[in-house]
Amino acid sequence: MPFRAVNPKMVEATVLPGQTVYSQRGAMLAYRGEVSFTPSIRGGQGGLMSMLGRRVAGEAAPLMTVEGSGTVLFGHGGHHIEVMVLGGETLYVEADRLLAFDGSLRQGTMFMGSQGGVMGMVRGQVTGQGLFTTTLAGHGSAAVLAHGGVVELPVAPDHPVHVDPQAYVAHRGEVRNRLSAALGWREMVGRGSGEAFQLELSGTGTVYVQASEEKL
């Protein structure tokens, strides 16, 4: 695993010869050793059309390629960082939350309409999470941004999880999501911020929820 948490808002990546790390542009804070940084445009498994679709939607996050031999410190905006280790499964995460990840992971995109049909597209527009979600699959690790850190909530067939859309960070496993138009508990106790939508995640896996309703 190339990422090591230095503190809750900074991670250190070990870069080795012949291996690649990808990160958001501008996320490098400091480095030691012979390390190079070059702009990268990756279309993911969806290829050119996937990349173009994301750019039309304004959801393509600019990346840089990190190579060489040394260590690099990454951080962004003072946000909390969660290191997630993948053992062959797929991680679904919003592009702007993806701080850095192993080059060994296969990057792709998933159209939100493919999870929840039309409601998946409505979710993207209503919640501001966009029409596409980035996917990372394989063996490796990724550093993900969040406000106030994250908590892992298990999703089981008989125990779906309901999440405030603004607090959703990522999920993994065989999880499906749909938009629920029911009022949340906040409206009932007078703390509502006007939103009347929730995400319902069902199946088997894990959902990551941040300790804030703020978008990055």
URDAUR-V498807 format. One record per helix or strand of 2 or more residues. SS is the DSSP state (@ for helix, = for strand). FROM is the first residue (numbers start at 1). LEN is the number of residues. If there is no record, write none. Layout:
[[SS & FROM & LEN] [SS & FROM & LEN]]
This chain:
[[= & 3 & 5] [= & 10 & 6] [= & 21 & 4] [= & 28 & 13] [@ & 47 & 10] [= & 63 & 12] [= & 80 & 14] [@ & 95 & 3] [= & 98 & 5] [= & 106 & 6] [@ & 112 & 3] [@ & 117 & 11] [= & 132 & 15] [= & 150 & 7] [= & 161 & 3] [@ & 165 & 3] [= & 168 & 13] [@ & 185 & 4] [= & 198 & 13]]
